[in-house]
C-alpha cells in the first residue's frame, strides 16, 4: 500500500497539465453554417483580449489522439463533426476572466465552453497530497505495529529466559549487556524480514508498471518508481531494523529495572 500510494503520488506530481494560465476553448460546430468563418472570428477576437500570450488551434488529428485512450478505434469518429479546440496561454501573472471571455465568444458560437487548466491542476494536487497522507499514515501504522510486536516478543523472551538472565546478573552482567543481546537479535530479525519485503515489493511495482503499459493506462495514474522512492524502499529494512533495535532495548531495560 505504501509503495503503491507513493509511486502514484510521484506520477501525479510529475504529470503536468500545462501552465496554470492556460485555457482550452471548445467550439461545438455541429450544424453551424460556415464553421471556418466562426473559428476565424473567434481566433481574431482572442488575439484582441489583453493578457493573451499565445493562441493555438488544435489540429483534428491531435483531437483524435486525445480521444484514442477512451474510445480505442478513432477511425470510428472520423465521420463525426468533432468540436474544435483552441489552446490559449495567458501571460504570466495575468488571471483570465473566463466569464467575460465566454460571454464575448458566445456572440459567435453560443455553445462555446472554456476549461481552466488550473482547476484540474488543483484537483490533481489534492489527490497527490491525499495519497501522500495515506502513505504516511500507513507508515505510522506499520511503525506502531512493529513496536508493539517487538515489545511483546521481547517480554515473552525475557520470561522464557528468566533463569539464564538471573545467572548472568549474578555473575556481574549489567542490564545494558543483557539488553544488547536482545536488541541485536531483534535488529537482525527485522532486517531479514524487511529485506524479504523489499524483494517482494520491487517485482510487484515493475509488474504493475508493465501491466499499466499493456492496458494503456494514462501517465497520470501509472505507477512510477522514481530514484527517491527506490531509495526509500531499499532503506525500509534498515529503518524497521532500527525501530526494532530501539523497541527491544527499551523493553528489556524497563523490564529489568522493574525487577530490580
C-alpha positions as CSV (number, residue, x, y, z in Angstrom):
1,X,0.0,0.0,0.0
2,X,2.8,2.4,0.9
3,X,4.8,1.7,-2.3
4,X,1.6,2.0,-4.4
5,X,0.5,5.2,-2.9
6,X,3.9,6.8,-3.1
7,X,4.5,5.7,-6.7
8,X,1.1,7.0,-7.8
9,X,1.7,10.3,-5.9
10,X,5.1,10.6,-7.7
11,X,3.4,10.1,-11.0
12,X,0.8,12.7,-10.3
13,X,3.5,15.1,-9.2
14,X,5.3,14.7,-12.4
15,X,2.3,14.9,-14.6
16,X,1.6,18.5,-15.7
17,X,-1.5,19.7,-17.5
18,X,0.4,22.8,-18.5
19,X,0.6,26.3,-17.2
20,X,-2.0,27.4,-14.6
21,X,-2.7,30.3,-17.0
22,X,-3.7,28.0,-19.9
23,X,-7.3,27.8,-21.2
24,X,-8.8,25.3,-23.6
25,X,-11.7,26.6,-25.6
26,X,-14.1,24.0,-27.1
27,X,-16.2,25.0,-30.1
28,X,-19.1,22.6,-30.9
29,X,-19.6,23.5,-34.6
30,X,-22.0,20.7,-35.5
31,X,-24.8,22.1,-37.6
32,X,-23.2,25.6,-37.7
33,X,-23.1,27.2,-41.1
34,X,-19.6,28.2,-42.3
35,X,-17.7,26.9,-39.3
36,X,-14.4,28.1,-40.7
37,X,-15.6,31.7,-40.6
38,X,-16.8,31.2,-37.0
39,X,-13.4,29.8,-36.0
40,X,-11.6,32.7,-37.7
41,X,-13.8,35.2,-35.9
42,X,-13.1,33.6,-32.5
43,X,-9.4,33.5,-33.2
44,X,-9.4,37.1,-34.1
45,X,-11.3,38.0,-31.0
46,X,-9.0,36.1,-28.8
47,X,-6.0,38.0,-30.2
48,X,-7.5,41.3,-29.1
49,X,-8.0,40.2,-25.5
50,X,-5.5,41.8,-23.2
51,X,-3.1,39.3,-21.5
52,X,-3.3,36.6,-24.2
53,X,0.2,35.4,-24.9
54,X,-0.3,32.5,-27.4
55,X,-3.2,31.0,-29.3
56,X,-3.1,27.6,-30.9
57,X,-5.7,25.9,-33.0
58,X,-5.5,22.2,-32.1
59,X,-5.2,20.0,-35.2
60,X,-8.0,17.5,-35.8
61,X,-5.5,14.6,-35.6
62,X,-4.4,15.8,-32.2
63,X,-8.0,15.7,-31.1
64,X,-8.3,12.1,-32.3
65,X,-5.1,11.3,-30.5
66,X,-6.6,12.7,-27.3
67,X,-9.7,10.6,-27.7
68,X,-7.9,7.3,-28.6
69,X,-7.3,6.1,-25.0
70,X,-11.0,6.5,-24.3
71,X,-12.7,5.2,-27.5
72,X,-10.0,2.8,-28.8
73,X,-10.7,2.9,-32.6
74,X,-10.5,6.5,-33.5
75,X,-11.4,5.8,-37.1
76,X,-15.0,5.4,-35.9
77,X,-15.0,9.1,-35.1
78,X,-13.7,10.4,-38.4
79,X,-17.1,10.7,-39.9
80,X,-18.3,12.8,-37.0
81,X,-18.0,16.5,-36.6
82,X,-15.7,16.9,-33.6
83,X,-15.6,20.1,-31.6
84,X,-12.8,22.5,-32.5
85,X,-10.3,23.0,-29.7
86,X,-8.2,26.1,-29.1
87,X,-5.4,26.4,-26.6
88,X,-4.8,29.8,-25.1
89,X,-1.9,30.7,-22.9
90,X,-2.2,33.8,-20.8
91,X,0.8,36.0,-19.9
92,X,2.5,35.3,-16.5
93,X,0.7,36.8,-13.5
94,X,-2.4,37.5,-15.7
95,X,-5.6,36.0,-14.4
96,X,-8.0,35.2,-17.2
97,X,-11.6,36.5,-16.8
98,X,-13.3,33.3,-18.0
99,X,-16.8,34.6,-17.7
100,X,-16.1,37.7,-19.7
101,X,-14.2,35.8,-22.4
102,X,-17.0,33.2,-22.6
103,X,-19.7,35.9,-23.0
104,X,-17.6,37.6,-25.7
105,X,-17.1,34.3,-27.7
106,X,-20.7,33.3,-27.4
107,X,-21.6,36.1,-29.8
108,X,-20.1,33.9,-32.5
109,X,-20.7,30.4,-31.0
110,X,-23.5,30.1,-28.4
111,X,-22.4,26.7,-27.2
112,X,-18.7,27.6,-26.6
113,X,-17.1,26.2,-23.4
114,X,-13.9,27.1,-21.7
115,X,-11.9,24.9,-19.4
116,X,-9.3,26.3,-17.0
117,X,-6.3,24.0,-16.6
118,X,-5.7,25.4,-13.1
119,X,-8.9,23.7,-12.0
120,X,-7.7,20.3,-12.9
121,X,-4.2,21.1,-11.7
122,X,-5.6,21.9,-8.2
123,X,-7.7,18.7,-8.2
124,X,-4.6,16.6,-9.1
125,X,-2.6,18.3,-6.3
126,X,-5.3,17.5,-3.7
127,X,-5.3,13.9,-4.9
128,X,-1.5,13.7,-4.7
129,X,-1.5,15.1,-1.2
130,X,-4.2,12.7,-0.1
131,X,-2.2,9.8,-1.4
132,X,0.9,11.0,0.5
133,X,-1.1,11.4,3.7
134,X,-2.4,7.8,3.2
135,X,1.1,6.6,2.7
136,X,2.4,8.3,5.8
137,X,-0.5,7.0,7.9
138,X,0.3,3.6,6.7
139,X,4.0,4.1,7.8
140,X,2.8,5.2,11.2
141,X,0.5,2.1,11.5
142,X,3.4,-0.2,10.5
143,X,5.7,1.5,12.9
144,X,3.3,1.2,15.8
145,X,2.7,-2.5,14.9
146,X,6.4,-3.2,14.8
147,X,7.0,-1.5,18.2
148,X,4.1,-3.4,19.9
149,X,5.1,-6.7,18.3
150,X,8.8,-6.4,19.3
151,X,7.9,-5.3,22.8
152,X,5.6,-8.3,23.3
153,X,8.1,-10.8,21.8
154,X,10.9,-9.3,23.9
155,X,8.9,-9.6,27.1
156,X,7.9,-13.1,26.3
157,X,11.6,-14.0,25.6
158,X,12.6,-12.4,28.9
159,X,10.1,-14.5,30.7
160,X,11.3,-17.7,28.9
161,X,15.0,-17.0,29.7
162,X,14.4,-15.6,33.2
163,X,16.6,-18.2,34.9
164,X,19.5,-17.6,32.5
165,X,19.1,-13.8,33.0
166,X,19.3,-14.3,36.7
167,X,22.5,-16.2,36.4
168,X,24.0,-13.6,34.2
169,X,23.1,-10.9,36.7
170,X,24.6,-12.9,39.5
171,X,28.0,-13.2,37.7
172,X,28.1,-9.4,37.1
173,X,26.3,-8.8,33.8
174,X,24.5,-5.4,33.9
175,X,21.2,-4.6,32.3
176,X,22.8,-2.9,29.2
177,X,24.8,-6.0,28.4
178,X,21.6,-8.2,28.6
179,X,19.7,-5.6,26.6
180,X,22.4,-5.7,23.9
181,X,21.8,-9.3,23.2
182,X,18.1,-8.9,22.8
183,X,18.4,-5.8,20.7
184,X,20.9,-7.3,18.3
185,X,18.6,-10.3,17.7
186,X,15.6,-8.0,17.2
187,X,17.6,-5.9,14.7
188,X,18.7,-8.8,12.5
189,X,15.3,-10.5,12.5
190,X,13.6,-7.2,11.5
191,X,16.3,-6.6,8.9
192,X,15.8,-10.0,7.4
193,X,12.0,-9.6,7.3
194,X,12.3,-6.1,5.8
195,X,14.7,-7.5,3.1
196,X,12.2,-10.1,2.1
197,X,9.5,-7.4,1.9
198,X,11.7,-5.3,-0.5
199,X,12.4,-8.4,-2.6
200,X,8.6,-8.9,-3.0
201,X,7.8,-5.2,-3.4
202,X,10.1,-4.4,-6.3
203,X,8.9,-7.1,-8.7
204,X,5.3,-6.1,-7.8
205,X,6.0,-2.4,-8.8
206,X,7.6,-3.5,-12.1
207,X,4.7,-5.8,-12.8
208,X,2.2,-3.1,-12.2
209,X,4.1,-0.7,-14.4
210,X,4.2,-3.3,-17.2
211,X,0.5,-4.1,-16.7
212,X,-0.4,-0.4,-16.9
213,X,1.6,-0.2,-20.2
214,X,-0.3,-3.1,-21.6
215,X,-3.7,-1.7,-20.6
216,X,-2.8,1.8,-21.9
217,X,-3.2,3.4,-18.5
218,X,-2.8,7.2,-18.5
219,X,0.6,8.6,-17.4
220,X,-1.3,10.4,-14.6
221,X,-2.2,7.2,-12.8
222,X,0.6,4.9,-13.9
223,X,2.8,3.7,-11.1
224,X,6.2,5.4,-11.2
225,X,9.3,4.1,-9.5
226,X,11.5,7.2,-9.1
227,X,15.0,7.1,-7.7
228,X,13.9,8.8,-4.5
229,X,11.1,6.2,-4.0
230,X,13.6,3.4,-4.8
231,X,16.0,4.7,-2.2
232,X,13.1,4.9,0.3
233,X,12.1,1.3,-0.4
234,X,15.7,0.0,-0.1
235,X,16.1,1.8,3.2
236,X,13.0,0.4,4.8
237,X,14.7,-2.8,6.1
238,X,17.2,-0.7,8.0
239,X,14.5,1.7,9.3
240,X,12.4,-1.2,10.6
241,X,15.6,-2.8,12.0
242,X,16.4,0.4,13.8
243,X,12.9,0.7,15.2
244,X,13.1,-2.9,16.4
245,X,16.5,-2.3,17.9
246,X,15.2,0.6,20.0
247,X,12.0,-1.1,20.9
248,X,13.8,-4.2,22.2
249,X,16.3,-2.2,24.1
250,X,13.8,0.0,25.9
251,X,11.6,-3.0,26.6
252,X,14.4,-5.0,28.2
253,X,15.8,-2.1,30.2
254,X,12.3,-1.2,31.6
255,X,11.6,-4.8,32.5
256,X,14.9,-5.4,34.2
257,X,14.7,-2.1,36.0
258,X,11.3,-3.1,37.3
259,X,12.7,-6.5,38.5
260,X,15.5,-4.6,40.4
